[in-house]
Amino acid sequence: MANNSEVFICLIVLISIVFLYFVNISILGTELVQNPPEEYSWILHGVRNILGYATLFLPGYLVLKYVQQTNYINKSGRGVIGAIIRTCFGEEDNLPVTAEGQASCQERSLLQDVFLLLFHFFGLQLSYLLWGVLQEKVMTQAYESSNKDIGYFKDSQFLVFVNRILAFLVSACVLITKRQPRHKCPLYKYAYCSFSNIMSSWCQYEALKYVSFPHQVLAKASKTIPVMIMGRFMSKTKYEYYEYVTAVILSLGMLLFMIDTGNDRSNSTVTTFSGVILLCSYIAFDSFTSNWQGSLFKKYEMKPVQMMCFVNFFSSIFTAVSLLQQDGFMNGLSFMMKFPSFTIDIIILSLCSTCGQLFIYNTVSTYGPLVFVIISTIRQGFSVLLSCIIYHHKVSVFGAIGLILVFLSIFLRTYCSYRIKAQKKQLQPVTHKAKYLTVVQ
């Protein structure tokens, strides 16, 4: 029975992949897809990418449904295919989290704590400030070859692939060299947030063709409301009164900045509309990613580096398959060969992104999310100012007021969160506090 099921699973995967591959190739060969109108090219590029991802999504979905309906996990043999199916689709809710992989809490002196905090602060600032500057340069600035040829890089998906494959390799090395708690989450659940993570990154890169970098950074800062809405529907999260107030202030500041600050990417209403759609899509995908990852952390208690590794693993596979179908690898590699400075930029860009992720995970695990939010807020402000200085973006008076409102709302949110937590802690009974401290120690 198990052998017949494994043969059937292999046929499902093989037939669906071959069928979708030829469908995608036939669609990609049409004149409209090959030479799309410039102002709406991002739509066709996005559809083209999603068709590539479907080459893996559809077979995976069909296998998942077959496994669930036939109860294959409990009937499977111990062969290679059975092991792969159990790893990808098997639920192991009752596995205990071992203490082997958990970092031991060591007492640090005040001086050590200060130096460690400063290390995380400057690590995050340097990683993401340099990443932001290079991101804008790669997607908006011209490159010059040794023959004085001028070129602009347009394939956002190739950049996403380079970022994700490097992040996967680094996180995989960390998992191999440092013992971790036993992993319990079925791998297919990472595919959802991997897809949304790819799409949010792609929308982010594409948006730089239509809007300025300061607009993009402010859009990131204003994603509080979509994240709250997504959390309300996905995980039934309840929010405090101050969170709604600060979200409204933040949105008002973002609106002032977007309306009154000149957008040097917009040459027409079409490009402005495209930029808004891409930014809204980025916010929606990013909101889903954070909430889905949060639900996985809560249910399966994996370490952040485990999440980083498996999400980037799926992201690398998705983008690689899509690029192969579109000849994206050849186009990207030829551009790298023709413009060596571009190669240096994307390598540094990917290293900064990877280092930034590692600093984020370590900051949150060491000091908690409160400290990370403060550092991240400062980074966003620095990113806008640095971009305005380097690339000469204009910020008017009302735009500056909007900018101040955005970051004021974030700091107000952080302060209110800290105050409420402090008050709740003071109201706890003394016995409960003592018990809590004993557990923590």
TORFI-841250 format. One record per residue: x, y, z of N, C-alpha, C in turn. Coordinates in steps of 0.1 Angstrom, whole numbers, padded with zeros to 4 digits, always signed. Layout:
N
XYZXYZXYZ
...
//
This chain:
441
+0008-0012+0000+0000+0000+0000+0009+0013+0000
+0019+0012+0009+0028+0024+0009+0035+0026-0004
+0040+0015-0010+0047+0016-0022+0039+0022-0033
+0026+0017-0034+0017+0023-0044+0014+0037-0042
+0013+0041-0030+0011+0055-0026+0023+0064-0030
+0035+0059-0028+0047+0066-0031+0048+0068-0047
+0044+0058-0054+0045+0058-0069+0035+0069-0073
+0023+0069-0067+0012+0078-0071+0016+0092-0068
+0023+0094-0057+0028+0108-0053+0038+0113-0063
+0047+0104-0067+0058+0108-0076+0051+0111-0090
+0041+0104-0094+0034+0107-0106+0027+0121-0105
+0021+0124-0094+0014+0137-0092+0024+0148-0094
+0036+0147-0087+0046+0157-0088+0051+0159-0102
+0055+0148-0108+0061+0148-0121+0051+0154-0132
+0039+0149-0132+0029+0153-0142+0026+0168-0141
+0023+0172-0128+0019+0186-0126+0031+0196-0129
+0043+0192-0126+0055+0201-0128+0057+0202-0144
+0056+0191-0151+0058+0191-0165+0047+0199-0172
+0035+0197-0168+0023+0204-0174+0025+0219-0171
+0027+0223-0159+0028+0238-0156+0040+0244-0163
+0051+0236-0164+0063+0241-0171+0060+0245-0185
+0053+0236-0193+0050+0239-0207+0040+0250-0208
+0030+0250-0199+0021+0261-0199+0028+0275-0197
+0037+0275-0187+0044+0288-0185+0053+0292-0196
+0060+0282-0202+0068+0285-0214+0060+0291-0226
+0048+0285-0228+0040+0290-0239+0035+0304-0236
+0032+0307-0223+0027+0320-0220+0038+0330-0221
+0050+0326-0216+0061+0335-0215+0066+0338-0229
+0063+0330-0239+0068+0332-0253+0059+0342-0261
+0048+0347-0255+0039+0356-0262+0046+0370-0263
+0041+0377-0274+0047+0390-0276+0044+0400-0265
+0032+0399-0259+0028+0409-0249+0037+0407-0237
+0040+0395-0233+0048+0392-0221+0063+0395-0224
+0067+0393-0236+0081+0395-0239+0084+0410-0240
+0075+0418-0246+0076+0432-0247+0064+0440-0242
+0063+0440-0228+0051+0446-0222+0052+0462-0223
+0041+0469-0222+0041+0483-0221+0049+0488-0209
+0058+0498-0210+0067+0502-0200+0060+0505-0187
+0048+0513-0188+0042+0518-0176+0035+0507-0168
+0031+0496-0175+0025+0485-0168+0033+0472-0168
+0046+0473-0171+0054+0461-0172+0055+0453-0159
+0053+0460-0147+0054+0454-0134+0043+0443-0133
+0031+0446-0139+0020+0437-0137+0023+0424-0144
+0028+0424-0157+0032+0412-0164+0044+0405-0158
+0053+0413-0153+0065+0406-0146+0060+0399-0133
+0051+0405-0126+0045+0398-0114+0038+0386-0117
+0029+0386-0128+0022+0374-0132+0032+0363-0136
+0042+0367-0144+0052+0358-0149+0059+0351-0137
+0062+0359-0126+0069+0353-0115+0060+0343-0108
+0047+0347-0106+0037+0338-0099+0035+0325-0106
+0035+0326-0120+0034+0314-0127+0045+0304-0125
+0057+0310-0123+0069+0302-0120+0068+0295-0106
+0063+0303-0096+0061+0297-0083+0051+0286-0083
+0041+0288-0091+0030+0278-0092+0035+0264-0096
+0046+0264-0103+0052+0251-0108+0056+0243-0095
+0058+0249-0084+0061+0241-0072+0049+0241-0062
+0041+0252-0062+0030+0253-0053+0019+0243-0056
+0015+0242-0069+0005+0233-0073+0008+0218-0069
+0020+0213-0073+0023+0199-0070+0023+0197-0054
+0029+0207-0047+0029+0206-0033+0015+0205-0027
+0006+0214-0032-0008+0214-0027-0015+0201-0030
-0013+0195-0042-0019+0183-0046-0014+0171-0037
-0001+0171-0034+0005+0161-0026-0001+0162-0011
-0002+0174-0007-0007+0177+0007-0021+0172+0008
-0030+0174-0001-0043+0170-0001-0044+0154-0001
-0036+0148-0010-0035+0134-0011-0031+0128+0003
-0020+0133+0009-0015+0128+0021-0026+0129+0032
-0033+0140+0033-0043+0142+0043-0055+0133+0041
-0059+0131+0029-0071+0123+0026-0068+0108+0028
-0056+0103+0025-0053+0089+0026-0046+0085+0039
-0044+0095+0048-0037+0093+0061-0023+0086+0058
-0016+0091+0048-0004+0085+0043+0007+0085+0054
+0007+0096+0062+0018+0097+0072+0018+0085+0082
+0006+0080+0086+0006+0069+0095+0008+0055+0088
+0006+0055+0075+0007+0042+0067+0020+0041+0060
+0028+0052+0059+0040+0052+0050+0051+0043+0056
+0059+0039+0046+0071+0030+0050+0082+0039+0055
+0094+0033+0056+0105+0040+0061+0116+0043+0050
+0111+0043+0038+0120+0046+0027+0123+0061+0026
+0130+0065+0016+0134+0079+0014+0122+0088+0011
+0113+0083+0002+0102+0091-0001+0093+0093+0011
+0091+0082+0019+0083+0083+0031+0089+0093+0041
+0102+0093+0042+0109+0102+0051+0107+0117+0047
+0108+0119+0034+0106+0132+0028+0092+0137+0030
+0082+0129+0028+0068+0132+0030+0065+0136+0045
+0070+0128+0054+0068+0130+0068+0075+0143+0072
+0087+0146+0067+0094+0158+0071+0086+0171+0065
+0081+0170+0053+0074+0181+0047+0060+0183+0052
+0053+0172+0055+0038+0173+0058+0035+0168+0072
+0044+0161+0079+0040+0155+0092+0039+0165+0103
+0029+0163+0112+0027+0171+0124+0033+0163+0136
+0042+0170+0143+0048+0164+0155+0046+0173+0167
+0033+0175+0171+0030+0185+0181+0035+0181+0195
+0037+0168+0197+0040+0163+0211+0055+0162+0213
+0063+0166+0203+0077+0165+0206+0082+0176+0216
+0089+0172+0226+0094+0182+0236+0105+0191+0230
+0105+0203+0235+0116+0212+0231+0128+0209+0241
+0139+0205+0235+0150+0201+0243+0158+0213+0248
+0164+0212+0259+0172+0223+0264+0186+0224+0259
+0189+0214+0250+0203+0213+0245+0207+0225+0236
+0197+0229+0228+0200+0240+0218+0197+0254+0224
+0192+0255+0236+0188+0268+0241+0201+0274+0247
+0202+0287+0244+0214+0294+0250+0213+0295+0265
+0224+0293+0271+0224+0295+0286+0225+0310+0289
+0217+0313+0300+0217+0327+0304+0228+0330+0313
+0237+0338+0310+0248+0341+0319+0247+0356+0324
+0251+0357+0336+0251+0371+0342+0262+0380+0335
+0258+0392+0331+0267+0401+0325+0268+0413+0334
+0279+0419+0335+0281+0432+0342+0275+0443+0334
+0273+0454+0341+0266+0466+0335+0275+0471+0323
+0288+0471+0324+0297+0475+0313+0296+0465+0301
+0295+0452+0304+0294+0443+0293+0280+0444+0286
+0270+0447+0294+0257+0449+0288+0256+0461+0279
+0262+0472+0283+0263+0484+0275+0270+0482+0262
+0282+0475+0263+0290+0473+0251+0282+0463+0241
+0275+0453+0247+0268+0444+0238+0256+0451+0232
+0249+0460+0239+0238+0467+0233+0243+0477+0222
+0254+0483+0225+0260+0492+0214+0264+0484+0202
+0269+0472+0204+0273+0463+0193+0261+0460+0184
+0250+0456+0191+0237+0453+0183+0232+0466+0176
+0233+0477+0183+0227+0490+0178+0235+0494+0165
+0248+0494+0166+0256+0498+0154+0256+0488+0143
+0255+0475+0147+0254+0464+0137+0242+0466+0129
+0230+0468+0136+0218+0470+0128+0218+0483+0120
+0223+0494+0125+0224+0506+0118+0232+0505+0105
+0244+0500+0107+0253+0499+0096+0248+0489+0085
+0242+0478+0089+0237+0468+0080+0226+0473+0071
+0216+0479+0078+0204+0483+0070+0205+0497+0064
+0214+0506+0070+0216+0519+0063+0223+0517+0050
+0234+0508+0050+0241+0505+0038+0232+0497+0028
+0224+0488+0034+0215+0481+0025+0205+0490+0018
+0199+0500+0025+0190+0509+0019+0196+0517+0008
+0208+0522+0011+0215+0530+0000+0218+0522-0012
+0223+0510-0010+0226+0501-0021+0213+0497-0029
+0202+0494-0021+0190+0490-0027+0185+0501-0037
+0186+0514-0033+0181+0524-0042+0191+0526-0054
+0204+0524-0051+0214+0526-0062+0212+0515-0073
+0210+0502-0068+0209+0491-0078+0196+0492-0086
+0185+0497-0081+0173+0498-0088+0170+0511-0096
+0178+0521-0093+0175+0534-0099+0187+0541-0106
+0199+0537-0103+0211+0544-0108+0216+0536-0120
+0223+0544-0129+0229+0538-0141+0243+0532-0138
+0246+0521-0145+0259+0514-0144+0266+0516-0157
+0280+0518-0156+0288+0521-0168+0298+0510-0169
+0299+0504-0181+0309+0493-0183+0322+0499-0187
+0332+0490-0189+0345+0494-0193+0345+0500-0207
+0335+0496-0215+0334+0502-0229+0325+0515-0229
+0322+0520-0217+0314+0532-0216+0299+0530-0219
+0295+0517-0219+0281+0514-0222+0273+0517-0209
+0261+0522-0210+0253+0525-0198+0241+0515-0197
+0239+0510-0185+0228+0500-0183+0221+0502-0170
+0208+0499-0170+0200+0499-0158+0195+0485-0155
+0196+0481-0143+0192+0467-0139+0177+0467-0135
+0170+0458-0141+0155+0458-0140+0149+0446-0134
+0157+0435-0132+0151+0423-0127+0151+0422-0112
+0140+0426-0106+0139+0426-0091+0140+0412-0086
+0135+0402-0093+0135+0388-0088+0149+0382-0086
+0158+0386-0095+0172+0382-0094+0178+0387-0081
+0175+0399-0078+0181+0405-0065+0175+0397-0053
+0162+0394-0054+0156+0386-0043+0163+0373-0041
+0166+0366-0053+0172+0353-0052+0186+0354-0046
+0194+0364-0050+0207+0365-0044+0207+0368-0029
+0198+0376-0025+0196+0379-0011+0192+0366-0003
+0183+0359-0009+0177+0347-0001+0187+0336-0001
+0194+0333-0012+0203+0322-0012+0215+0324-0002
+0219+0337-0001+0230+0339+0008+0225+0338+0023
+0213+0344+0025+0208+0343+0039+0205+0328+0043
+0201+0320+0033+0199+0305+0036+0212+0299+0039
+0223+0301+0032+0236+0295+0034+0241+0299+0047
+0240+0312+0051+0246+0316+0064+0238+0310+0075
+0224+0310+0075+0216+0304+0086+0218+0289+0086
+0220+0283+0075+0222+0268+0075+0236+0265+0082
+0246+0273+0080+0259+0271+0086+0257+0273+0101
+0249+0283+0106+0247+0285+0120+0240+0272+0126
+0230+0267+0119+0223+0255+0124+0232+0243+0125
+0241+0242+0115+0251+0230+0115+0261+0231+0126
+0266+0243+0129+0277+0245+0138+0272+0247+0153
+0259+0251+0154+0254+0254+0168+0242+0246+0170
+0242+0237+0181+0231+0228+0184+0218+0236+0187
+0207+0231+0181+0194+0238+0182+0184+0229+0189
+0173+0234+0194+0162+0225+0198+0156+0217+0187
+0150+0206+0190+0145+0197+0179+0134+0205+0171
+0135+0204+0158+0125+0211+0150+0112+0203+0148
+0101+0210+0151+0088+0203+0151+0078+0207+0139
+0081+0218+0133+0071+0223+0123+0073+0216+0110
+0061+0212+0104+0062+0206+0090+0067+0217+0081
+0075+0213+0071+0082+0222+0063+0073+0230+0054
+0062+0224+0050+0053+0230+0040+0047+0243+0045
+0046+0244+0059+0040+0256+0064+0049+0269+0062
+0062+0266+0060+0071+0277+0057+0069+0283+0043
+0063+0275+0034+0061+0279+0020+0052+0291+0019
+0042+0292+0028+0032+0303+0027+0039+0317+0030
+0046+0317+0041+0053+0330+0045+0065+0332+0036
+0071+0321+0030+0082+0323+0020+0076+0330+0008
+0065+0326+0003+0059+0332-0009+0056+0347-0006
+0049+0349+0005+0046+0363+0008+0058+0372+0010
+0069+0366+0016+0081+0373+0018+0088+0376+0005
+0088+0367-0005+0093+0369-0018+0085+0381-0025
+0072+0380-0024+0064+0390-0031+0066+0404-0025
+0067+0404-0012+0069+0417-0005+0082+0423-0009
+0093+0415-0010+0106+0420-0014+0105+0424-0029
+0099+0417-0037+0098+0420-0051+0090+0433-0053
+0079+0435-0046+0071+0447-0047+0080+0459-0042
+0088+0457-0032+0097+0467-0026+0107+0472-0036
+0113+0462-0043+0123+0466-0054+0116+0473-0066
+0105+0467-0070+0098+0473-0081+0093+0487-0079
+0089+0489-0066+0083+0503-0063+0093+0514-0065
+0106+0510-0063+0117+0520-0065+0118+0525-0079
+0111+0518-0088+0111+0523-0102+0101+0535-0104
+0092+0536-0094+0080+0545-0096+0079+0555-0084
+0085+0552-0073+0085+0562-0061+0099+0563-0056
+0101+0574-0048+0114+0576-0042+0116+0567-0030
+0128+0566-0026+0132+0557-0015+0125+0563-0002
+0125+0576+0001+0119+0581+0013+0104+0577+0014
+0097+0577+0002+0083+0573+0002+0082+0558+0006
+0091+0550+0001+0091+0536+0005+0093+0533+0019
+0103+0541+0025+0106+0539+0039+0094+0543+0048
+0088+0554+0044+0076+0559+0051+0064+0549+0050
+0063+0542+0038+0053+0532+0037+0055+0521+0046
+0068+0517+0048+0071+0507+0058+0067+0511+0072
+0070+0523+0075+0066+0528+0088+0051+0529+0091
+0044+0530+0080+0029+0531+0081+0022+0518+0080
+0029+0507+0080+0022+0494+0078+0016+0489+0091
+0016+0498+0102+0010+0493+0115-0004+0489+0114
-0012+0497+0107-0027+0494+0106-0029+0481+0098
-0023+0479+0086-0025+0466+0080-0021+0454+0088
-0009+0456+0096-0005+0445+0104-0015+0442+0115
-0021+0453+0121-0031+0451+0131-0044+0444+0126
-0048+0449+0114-0059+0442+0107-0057+0428+0105
-0045+0425+0099-0042+0411+0096-0041+0402+0108
-0035+0408+0119-0034+0401+0132-0048+0398+0138
-0057+0408+0136-0070+0407+0142-0078+0395+0135
-0076+0394+0122-0083+0383+0115-0076+0370+0116
-0063+0370+0115-0056+0357+0115-0054+0350+0128
-0050+0358+0138-0047+0352+0152-0056+0358+0163
-0067+0366+0159-0076+0371+0169-0069+0379+0180
-0059+0387+0175-0051+0395+0185-0059+0407+0189
-0059+0410+0202-0066+0422+0207-0056+0433+0210
-0059+0446+0206-0050+0457+0207-0054+0467+0217
-0045+0474+0223-0048+0484+0233-0053+0497+0226
-0059+0506+0234-0065+0518+0229-0054+0527+0223
-0042+0528+0230-0031+0536+0225-0026+0532+0211
-0027+0519+0209-0022+0513+0196-0030+0518+0184
-0043+0520+0186-0052+0525+0175-0049+0540+0174
-0047+0547+0185-0044+0562+0184-0031+0564+0177
-0021+0557+0180-0008+0560+0174-0008+0555+0159
-0016+0545+0156-0017+0541+0142-0024+0552+0134
-0034+0559+0139-0040+0570+0132-0031+0581+0130
-0023+0585+0141-0013+0596+0139-0003+0592+0129
+0002+0580+0129+0012+0576+0119+0006+0577+0105
-0006+0572+0103-0012+0573+0090-0013+0587+0085
-0017+0596+0094-0019+0610+0090-0005+0616+0086
+0005+0613+0094+0019+0618+0090+0023+0613+0077
+0020+0600+0074+0024+0594+0062+0017+0601+0050
+0004+0604+0052-0004+0611+0042+0002+0624+0038
+0006+0632+0049+0012+0645+0047+0025+0644+0039
+0033+0634+0042+0046+0633+0036+0044+0629+0021
+0034+0619+0018+0032+0614+0005+0027+0625-0004
+0017+0633+0001+0011+0643-0007+0020+0655-0010
+0027+0660+0000+0035+0672-0001+0049+0671-0005
+0055+0659-0004+0069+0657-0007+0070+0653-0022
+0079+0660-0029+0080+0657-0043+0085+0643-0046
+0079+0637-0055+0083+0623-0059+0091+0624-0072
+0104+0623-0071+0112+0625-0083+0112+0613-0093
+0105+0602-0089+0103+0591-0098+0091+0592-0107
+0081+0601-0103+0068+0601-0109+0068+0611-0121
+0067+0606-0133+0066+0615-0144+0052+0616-0150
+0043+0608-0144+0029+0608-0149+0020+0602-0138
+0007+0603-0140-0003+0597-0131-0001+0582-0130
+0002+0576-0142+0003+0562-0143+0014+0557-0134
+0026+0563-0134+0037+0558-0126+0034+0560-0111
+0027+0571-0108+0024+0573-0094+0014+0563-0089
+0004+0559-0097-0006+0549-0094+0001+0535-0093
+0010+0532-0102+0018+0520-0101+0026+0519-0088
+0032+0530-0084+0040+0530-0072+0031+0528-0060
+0019+0534-0059+0010+0532-0048+0005+0518-0047
+0002+0512-0058-0003+0498-0059+0008+0488-0054
+0021+0491-0058+0032+0482-0054+0035+0484-0039
+0034+0496-0034+0036+0498-0019+0025+0492-0011
+0013+0493-0016+0002+0487-0009+0003+0472-0009
+0007+0466-0020+0009+0452-0021+0021+0447-0012
+0031+0455-0011+0043+0452-0002+0038+0452+0012
+0030+0461+0016+0025+0462+0030+0016+0450+0033
+0007+0446+0024-0002+0435+0026+0006+0422+0027
+0015+0419+0018+0023+0407+0019+0032+0407+0031
+0038+0418+0035+0047+0419+0046+0039+0417+0059
+0026+0422+0060+0018+0420+0071+0014+0405+0073
+0011+0399+0062+0008+0384+0063+0020+0377+0068
+0032+0380+0062+0044+0373+0066+0047+0373+0081
+0046+0385+0087+0049+0387+0101+0039+0380+0110
+0026+0380+0106+0016+0374+0114+0017+0358+0113
+0020+0353+0101+0021+0339+0099+0033+0334+0106
+0044+0341+0106+0056+0336+0113+0054+0337+0128
+0046+0347+0132+0043+0348+0147+0035+0336+0151
+0025+0332+0143+0017+0320+0147+0025+0307+0147
+0035+0306+0138+0044+0294+0138+0053+0294+0150
+0059+0306+0154+0067+0307+0166+0059+0303+0178
+0047+0307+0179+0038+0305+0191+0035+0290+0192
+0032+0283+0180+0027+0269+0181+0039+0259+0182
+0050+0262+0175+0060+0252+0173+0073+0255+0181
+0074+0268+0186+0085+0272+0195+0099+0269+0188
+0100+0272+0175+0113+0270+0169+0122+0283+0172
+0135+0281+0170+0144+0293+0172+0143+0302+0159
+0146+0315+0161+0145+0324+0150+0155+0320+0138
+0166+0314+0141+0176+0311+0131+0170+0299+0123
+0162+0290+0129+0155+0279+0122+0145+0285+0112
+0137+0295+0117+0128+0301+0108+0135+0308+0097
+0146+0315+0099+0153+0322+0089+0158+0312+0078
+0163+0300+0083+0169+0290+0074+0158+0285+0064
+0147+0280+0070+0137+0273+0062+0129+0282+0053
+0126+0295+0058+0119+0304+0049+0128+0308+0037
+0141+0311+0040+0150+0314+0029+0153+0302+0020
+0152+0290+0025+0153+0278+0017+0142+0277+0006
+0130+0279+0011+0119+0279+0001+0119+0291-0008
+0123+0302-0003+0124+0314-0012+0134+0312-0023
+0145+0306-0019+0156+0303-0029+0151+0294-0040
+0143+0284-0036+0138+0274-0046+0128+0281-0055
+0119+0288-0049+0108+0294-0057+0114+0304-0067
+0123+0313-0063+0129+0322-0072+0138+0316-0082
+0145+0305-0079+0154+0298-0088+0146+0292-0099
+0135+0285-0096+0126+0279-0106+0120+0290-0116
+0115+0300-0110+0110+0311-0118+0120+0317-0127
+0132+0320-0122+0143+0326-0130+0147+0316-0141
+0148+0303-0139+0151+0294-0149+0141+0294-0161
+0129+0295-0158+0118+0295-0168+0119+0308-0176
+0124+0319-0170+0124+0332-0177+0138+0335-0183
+0147+0326-0182+0161+0329-0185+0167+0341-0177
+0161+0342-0165+0166+0353-0156+0180+0352-0152
+0184+0339-0150+0198+0337-0145+0208+0342-0156
+0205+0339-0168+0215+0343-0179+0215+0358-0180
+0203+0364-0180+0203+0379-0181+0210+0385-0169
+0208+0380-0157+0214+0386-0145+0229+0384-0145
+0233+0372-0149+0248+0369-0149+0255+0377-0160
+0248+0378-0171+0254+0386-0182+0256+0401-0178
+0246+0406-0171+0247+0420-0166+0258+0421-0156
+0260+0411-0147+0271+0411-0137+0284+0411-0144
+0285+0403-0155+0298+0402-0162+0301+0416-0170
+0291+0422-0175+0293+0434-0182+0295+0446-0173
+0289+0446-0161+0291+0457-0152+0296+0452-0138
+0309+0451-0137+0315+0445-0124+0311+0452-0112
+0309+0465-0113+0305+0473-0101+0291+0469-0096
+0283+0464-0105+0270+0459-0101+0271+0446-0093
+0280+0438-0097+0283+0425-0090+0287+0428-0075
+0296+0438-0074+0301+0442-0060+0289+0447-0052
+0280+0455-0058+0269+0461-0051+0259+0450-0046
+0256+0441-0055+0246+0431-0050+0251+0421-0040
+0265+0419-0041+0271+0410-0030+0270+0417-0017
+0274+0430-0017+0274+0438-0004+0260+0439+0000
+0250+0441-0009+0236+0443-0006+0231+0430+0001
+0234+0419-0004+0230+0406+0002+0236+0403+0015
+0249+0407+0016+0256+0405+0029+0250+0414+0040
+0246+0426+0036+0240+0435+0046+0226+0430+0050
+0219+0425+0041+0206+0419+0044+0207+0407+0053
+0216+0399+0051+0218+0387+0059+0223+0391+0073
+0233+0400+0074+0238+0404+0087+0227+0411+0095
+0219+0419+0087+0208+0426+0094+0198+0416+0100
+0195+0405+0093+0186+0395+0099+0192+0389+0111
+0204+0386+0111+0211+0380+0123+0211+0389+0135
+0213+0402+0132+0213+0412+0143+0199+0414+0148
+0189+0413+0140+0175+0414+0144+0172+0403+0154
+0175+0390+0150+0172+0379+0158+0179+0379+0172
+0192+0383+0171+0199+0384+0184+0195+0395+0193
+0191+0406+0187+0186+0418+0195+0173+0414+0202
+0164+0408+0195+0151+0404+0201+0153+0394+0211
+0162+0384+0209+0163+0373+0219+0171+0378+0231
+0180+0388+0230+0188+0393+0241+0181+0403+0249
+0175+0413+0242+0169+0425+0249+0154+0426+0247
+0148+0418+0239+0133+0418+0237+0129+0427+0226
+0117+0427+0222+0112+0435+0210+0112+0450+0213
+0111+0454+0225+0110+0468+0228+0122+0476+0224
+0134+0470+0227+0147+0477+0223+0148+0476+0208
+0144+0465+0202+0146+0464+0188+0137+0474+0181
+0125+0477+0185+0116+0487+0179+0122+0501+0180
+0129+0504+0191+0135+0517+0192+0147+0518+0182
+0155+0508+0181+0166+0508+0172+0161+0509+0158
+0151+0501+0155+0145+0501+0141+0139+0514+0137
+0133+0521+0147+0127+0534+0144+0138+0544+0141
+0149+0544+0149+0160+0553+0146+0166+0550+0132
+0167+0537+0129+0172+0533+0116+0164+0539+0104
+0151+0538+0105+0142+0543+0095+0144+0558+0093
+0145+0566+0104+0148+0580+0103+0161+0583+0096
+0171+0576+0100+0184+0577+0094+0184+0574+0079
+0176+0563+0075+0175+0559+0061+0170+0570+0052
+0159+0577+0057+0153+0587+0050+0162+0599+0048
+0169+0603+0059+0178+0615+0059+0190+0612+0050
+0195+0600+0051+0207+0596+0043+0203+0596+0028
+0192+0590+0025+0187+0590+0011+0185+0604+0005
+0179+0613+0013+0177+0627+0009+0190+0634+0006
+0200+0631+0014+0214+0637+0013+0221+0632+0000
+0221+0619-0001+0229+0613-0012+0222+0615-0026
+0209+0613-0026+0202+0613-0039+0194+0626-0041
+0195+0636-0032+0190+0649-0034+0175+0649-0035
+0168+0641-0027+0153+0641-0026+0149+0654-0019
+0138+0660-0024+0134+0673-0017+0123+0670-0007
+0124+0676+0005+0114+0674+0015+0109+0688+0019
+0096+0691+0017+0090+0704+0020+0087+0705+0034
+0081+0717+0038+0078+0719+0052+0067+0709+0057
+0056+0708+0049+0046+0698+0053+0050+0684+0053
+0059+0681+0043+0065+0668+0043+0073+0665+0055
+0081+0675+0060+0089+0673+0072+0080+0671+0084
+0068+0679+0085+0059+0677+0096+0053+0663+0096
+0050+0658+0084+0045+0644+0083+0055+0634+0087
+0068+0637+0084+0079+0628+0088+0080+0628+0103
+0079+0639+0109+0080+0640+0124+0068+0633+0130
+0056+0634+0125+0044+0627+0130+0046+0612+0130
+0051+0607+0119+0053+0593+0117+0062+0587+0128
+0074+0593+0130+0083+0588+0140+0079+0591+0154
+0072+0602+0156+0066+0606+0169+0056+0595+0173
+0048+0591+0164+0038+0580+0167+0044+0567+0171
+0055+0564+0164+0062+0551+0167+0069+0552+0181
+0075+0563+0184+0081+0565+0198+0070+0565+0208
+0058+0572+0205+0047+0572+0215+0042+0558+0217
+0041+0550+0207+0036+0537+0208+0046+0529+0217
+0059+0530+0215+0069+0523+0223+0068+0527+0237
+0066+0540+0240+0066+0545+0254+0053+0540+0261
+0042+0541+0254+0029+0536+0260+0030+0521+0263
+0036+0514+0254+0037+0499+0256+0046+0496+0268
+0057+0504+0270+0065+0502+0281+0058+0505+0294
+0051+0516+0294+0044+0521+0306+0033+0511+0311
+0025+0506+0301+0015+0496+0304+0021+0483+0310
+0032+0479+0304+0038+0466+0309+0044+0468+0323
+0049+0480+0325+0054+0483+0339+0043+0484+0349
+0032+0490+0346+0020+0490+0355+0015+0476+0358
+0014+0468+0348+0009+0454+0350+0018+0446+0359
+0031+0449+0357+0041+0442+0365+0040+0446+0380
+0037+0459+0382+0036+0464+0396+0023+0458+0403
+0013+0455+0395+0001+0450+0401+0001+0435+0404
+0011+0429+0399+0013+0414+0401+0015+0412+0416
+0010+0401+0422+0013+0398+0436+0028+0395+0438
+0032+0398+0450+0046+0395+0453+0050+0381+0451
+0041+0372+0455+0045+0358+0453+0046+0354+0439
+0037+0360+0430+0038+0357+0416+0051+0362+0410
+0056+0374+0415+0068+0379+0410+0080+0370+0414
+0080+0366+0426+0090+0357+0431+0091+0344+0423
+0079+0339+0420+0078+0326+0412+0084+0329+0398
+0080+0341+0392+0084+0344+0378+0099+0345+0378
+0105+0352+0388+0120+0354+0388+0127+0341+0389
+0121+0332+0397+0127+0318+0399+0128+0311+0385
+0117+0312+0378+0116+0305+0365+0126+0311+0355
+0127+0324+0355+0136+0331+0346+0150+0327+0349
+0154+0327+0362+0167+0324+0365+0171+0309+0362
//
